């Protein structure tokens, strides 16, 4: 992984939880994740999560005062699982481009199977809830780390540029798919063609190019 990128621990709105409380919180998150795997965000009520988690509704709200906070935690859990899958198995490809395309294709396949998770990303991207926003930022860093697994032997500044442009392309195409403007297969093809042009152009340039992108955000993507 390129230097300078590390994911943070999820933010906590209060004092550290006792072991039993942390386990209960994790059970709630995983239960909500299971519900989201089967239904859309709008169709899931907090009461549904409480009942499926076998906790009182008031208890659920003590851990997650808002639905956005809960599903920001859910999305972070889902993205971290993807990151673990990526880091546990070598990426395919003999170049940075091919490895990056490998992890992108894996991310797109995951969203194609569970498009509701991408729609939650778009909701969280616009959230005004400060805790949900903090969780979203941690998720963005985890996603960044996942993609940086593909980029090796490149200085941090160049990695920053490459990943910033990659995420901009990825976010635009995936958002167009989520809004119903194009099939996901077309979005995936556009992403690959754009990245091949980007990496070919970079290899042909001897100049440093534009200033590095700072403060990278996922732009509606865990990928």
C-alpha positions as CSV (number, residue, x, y, z in Angstrom):
1,X,0.0,0.0,0.0
2,X,1.2,3.5,-0.7
3,X,2.5,5.4,2.3
4,X,0.3,8.0,4.0
5,X,-3.0,6.2,3.9
6,X,-4.4,4.6,7.0
7,X,-7.9,3.9,8.0
8,X,-9.2,5.3,11.3
9,X,-11.2,3.6,13.9
10,X,-14.9,4.3,13.7
11,X,-15.9,7.4,15.7
12,X,-17.7,7.0,19.0
13,X,-20.2,9.6,20.2
14,X,-19.7,8.7,23.8
15,X,-17.4,6.9,26.3
16,X,-15.9,3.5,25.4
17,X,-18.4,0.6,25.5
18,X,-18.1,-2.3,27.8
19,X,-17.5,-5.6,26.2
20,X,-21.2,-6.7,26.4
21,X,-22.3,-3.3,25.0
22,X,-19.8,-3.5,22.1
23,X,-21.1,-7.1,21.3
24,X,-24.6,-5.8,21.4
25,X,-23.8,-2.9,19.1
26,X,-22.1,-5.3,16.7
27,X,-25.1,-7.6,16.7
28,X,-27.3,-4.7,15.8
29,X,-25.0,-3.6,13.0
30,X,-24.8,-7.1,11.5
31,X,-28.6,-7.6,11.9
32,X,-29.2,-4.4,10.0
33,X,-26.7,-5.4,7.4
34,X,-28.6,-8.7,6.9
35,X,-31.9,-6.8,6.6
36,X,-30.4,-4.4,4.0
37,X,-29.1,-7.4,2.0
38,X,-32.8,-8.4,1.5
39,X,-34.6,-5.0,1.4
40,X,-34.1,-1.4,0.4
41,X,-33.1,1.2,3.0
42,X,-36.4,3.0,2.8
43,X,-38.3,-0.2,3.5
44,X,-36.4,-0.9,6.7
45,X,-37.7,0.7,10.0
46,X,-35.7,1.0,13.1
47,X,-38.3,-1.1,14.8
48,X,-37.6,-3.9,12.4
49,X,-33.9,-3.8,13.3
50,X,-34.7,-3.8,17.0
51,X,-37.0,-6.8,16.8
52,X,-34.6,-8.8,14.6
53,X,-31.7,-7.9,17.0
54,X,-33.8,-8.9,20.0
55,X,-33.3,-5.6,21.7
56,X,-35.8,-2.9,22.8
57,X,-36.3,0.0,20.4
58,X,-35.1,2.4,23.1
59,X,-31.9,0.3,23.5
60,X,-31.4,0.5,19.7
61,X,-31.7,4.3,19.8
62,X,-29.2,4.5,22.6
63,X,-26.6,3.0,20.3
64,X,-27.8,4.7,17.1
65,X,-29.8,7.9,17.7
66,X,-30.6,8.0,13.9
67,X,-31.2,5.7,11.1
68,X,-28.4,7.3,9.1
69,X,-26.0,6.6,11.9
70,X,-27.0,3.0,12.0
71,X,-26.7,2.4,8.3
72,X,-23.4,4.4,8.1
73,X,-22.1,1.8,10.5
74,X,-23.6,-1.0,8.4
75,X,-22.0,0.4,5.2
76,X,-18.7,0.6,7.0
77,X,-19.0,-3.0,8.0
78,X,-19.7,-4.0,4.4
79,X,-16.8,-2.0,3.0
80,X,-14.4,-3.4,5.6
81,X,-15.5,-7.0,4.6
82,X,-14.7,-6.1,1.0
83,X,-11.3,-4.7,2.1
84,X,-10.5,-7.9,4.0
85,X,-11.4,-10.1,0.9
86,X,-9.1,-8.0,-1.3
87,X,-6.1,-8.0,1.1
88,X,-6.4,-11.8,1.8
89,X,-6.0,-12.7,-1.8
90,X,-3.5,-11.3,-4.3
91,X,-5.0,-9.1,-6.9
92,X,-4.8,-10.4,-10.5
93,X,-2.7,-8.5,-13.0
94,X,0.9,-7.7,-13.7
95,X,0.5,-4.0,-13.7
96,X,-1.0,-1.3,-11.5
97,X,-3.8,-0.8,-14.1
98,X,-4.7,-4.5,-14.3
99,X,-4.7,-4.9,-10.5
100,X,-6.8,-1.7,-10.1
101,X,-9.3,-3.0,-12.6
102,X,-9.4,-6.3,-10.8
103,X,-10.5,-4.7,-7.5
104,X,-12.9,-2.3,-9.3
105,X,-14.6,-5.2,-11.1
106,X,-14.9,-7.0,-7.7
107,X,-16.5,-3.9,-6.2
108,X,-18.9,-3.4,-9.2
109,X,-19.9,-7.1,-9.0
110,X,-20.7,-6.6,-5.3
111,X,-22.9,-3.6,-6.1
112,X,-24.6,-5.3,-9.0
113,X,-25.7,-8.1,-6.6
114,X,-26.7,-5.7,-3.9
115,X,-27.6,-2.3,-5.5
116,X,-29.3,-1.1,-2.3
117,X,-25.9,-0.7,-0.7
118,X,-24.9,1.8,-3.4
119,X,-28.1,3.7,-2.9
120,X,-27.3,4.0,0.8
121,X,-23.9,5.4,-0.1
122,X,-25.6,8.2,-2.0
123,X,-27.8,8.9,1.0
124,X,-24.8,9.0,3.3
125,X,-22.8,11.2,1.0
126,X,-25.4,14.0,1.6
127,X,-26.0,13.4,5.3
128,X,-26.0,16.3,7.7
129,X,-25.8,13.9,10.7
130,X,-22.3,14.5,12.1
131,X,-21.8,11.0,13.5
132,X,-23.0,9.4,10.2
133,X,-20.7,11.8,8.3
134,X,-17.7,10.7,10.5
135,X,-18.5,7.1,9.8
136,X,-18.8,7.9,6.1
137,X,-15.4,9.5,6.2
138,X,-13.9,6.4,7.8
139,X,-15.6,4.2,5.2
140,X,-14.0,6.5,2.5
141,X,-10.6,5.9,3.9
142,X,-11.2,2.2,4.0
143,X,-12.2,2.3,0.3
144,X,-9.2,4.3,-0.5
145,X,-6.9,1.8,1.2
146,X,-8.6,-1.0,-0.7
147,X,-7.8,0.6,-4.1
148,X,-4.3,1.5,-3.0
149,X,-3.6,-2.2,-2.5
150,X,-3.4,-2.3,-6.4
151,X,-0.9,0.5,-6.8
152,X,2.7,-0.5,-6.0
153,X,6.1,1.0,-6.7
154,X,4.6,4.5,-7.2
155,X,5.4,7.5,-5.1
156,X,2.6,8.8,-2.8
157,X,2.0,12.0,-4.8
158,X,1.5,10.0,-8.0
159,X,-0.7,7.5,-6.2
160,X,-2.8,10.4,-4.9
161,X,-3.3,11.7,-8.4
162,X,-4.1,8.4,-10.0
163,X,-6.5,7.4,-7.3
164,X,-8.2,10.8,-7.3
165,X,-8.9,10.6,-11.0
166,X,-9.9,7.0,-10.7
167,X,-12.5,7.7,-8.0
168,X,-13.9,10.6,-10.0
169,X,-14.4,8.4,-13.0
170,X,-15.8,5.6,-10.9
171,X,-18.1,7.8,-8.9
172,X,-19.6,9.5,-12.0
173,X,-20.3,6.2,-13.8
174,X,-21.7,4.4,-10.8
175,X,-23.9,7.4,-9.9
176,X,-25.2,7.4,-13.5
177,X,-26.1,3.7,-13.1
178,X,-27.7,4.2,-9.7
179,X,-29.9,7.0,-11.2
180,X,-31.0,4.7,-14.0
181,X,-29.2,6.6,-16.7
182,X,-27.2,3.5,-18.0
183,X,-26.9,-0.2,-17.4
184,X,-24.2,-1.2,-15.0
185,X,-22.4,-3.2,-17.8
186,X,-22.1,0.1,-19.8
187,X,-20.8,1.9,-16.7
188,X,-18.2,-0.8,-16.1
189,X,-17.1,-0.7,-19.7
190,X,-16.8,3.1,-19.6
191,X,-14.7,2.9,-16.4
192,X,-12.3,0.4,-17.8
193,X,-11.9,2.4,-21.1
194,X,-11.3,5.6,-19.2
195,X,-8.7,4.1,-16.9
196,X,-6.8,2.5,-19.8
197,X,-6.6,5.9,-21.4
198,X,-5.5,7.5,-18.1
199,X,-2.8,5.0,-17.4
200,X,-1.5,5.1,-21.0
201,X,-1.4,8.9,-20.9
202,X,0.5,8.8,-17.6
203,X,3.1,6.4,-18.9
204,X,3.7,8.7,-21.8
205,X,4.2,11.8,-19.8
206,X,7.5,12.9,-18.4
207,X,6.2,16.0,-16.7
208,X,4.7,15.8,-13.2
209,X,1.2,16.8,-14.4
210,X,-1.5,18.5,-12.4
211,X,-1.3,19.1,-8.7
212,X,-2.2,16.1,-6.6
213,X,-5.8,15.7,-5.4
214,X,-6.1,16.2,-1.6
215,X,-8.8,15.1,0.8
216,X,-10.0,12.2,-1.5
217,X,-13.6,11.2,-1.0
218,X,-15.3,8.1,-2.4
219,X,-17.8,10.2,-4.3
220,X,-20.6,7.8,-3.7
221,X,-18.5,4.6,-3.9
222,X,-16.9,1.9,-1.5
223,X,-15.4,1.4,-4.5
